[in-house]
Amino acid sequence: MRQIVLDTETTGLEPSEGHRIIEIGCVELVNRRLTGNIYHQYVQPDREIEEGAIDVHGITNESLADKPRFHEIAQDFLDYAKGAELVIHNAPFDIGFINHELALIAVAEKKASTAATRIEDYCTVVDTLQLARKLHPGQKNDLDSLCKRYTIDNSQRTLHGALLDAEILADVYLAMTGGQTGLFEEGHDGSQQRLGDSAVRRLDRSRPRLVVIQANEQELAAHRAWLDALDRQSEGRCVWKQLDEPS
């Protein structure tokens, strides 16, 4: 499964008020593993960035003066994202801006009304904010709060940035949904046995065998003494001691 964790930065809060995207950051997950295949682009918005927005992400109009317009990078972005599942925190915000940009391109190029002008025509979307609210009702579920809850380092996040936020969100999403899959890599021959939808990955037989070290008598005696103490404290209900006793 291919997923794209995405974030944007914008000139303001409302595309209906003419605000535009100024940065897109994406990281790729394939089978819940980060691949290193990223997409990152700054965009010239052809309008002033609100002061409040600059306070959040630190991007100024001067820094975007030589950057391409959205219509110039749109096809590359769509080619990168096409067919993937987009993972976005507060998805309606980013999706609204992306669809606004695509609609502007459609109008400018006078495309037919049947032309794809929504990112949903290319991708499916998962909203991690909605997921977090289901998992943690009544709690703060912004990205910083989730980082703290899942012990994810976001110390570099002094300002919002689309690529950095996408990287952090990828870690948060994997933590919220059970971590990365696959404890072991496939063997060199790629052999694996499937059971339902799960893959049982087998260790390469050429690897050194694990060495089993048996407990010595002193360690066994310490273990028995510890079980005896547990048994006394639990008034004879120590399960491990019962298992150690011969049947």
Secondary structure, 3 states (H helix, E strand, C coil): CEEEEEEEEECCCCHHHCCCEEEEEEEEEECCEEEEEEEEEECCCCCCCCHHHHHHHCCCCHHHCCCCCHHHHHHHHHHHHCCCEEEECCHHHHHHHHHHHHHHHHHHCCCCCCCCCCHHHCCEEEEHHHHHHHHCCCCCCCHHHHHHHCCCCCCCCCCCCHHHHHHHHHHHHHHHCCCCCCCCCCCCCCCEEEECCEEEECCCCCCCCCCCCCCCHHHHHHHHHHHHHHHHHCCCCCHHHHHHCCC
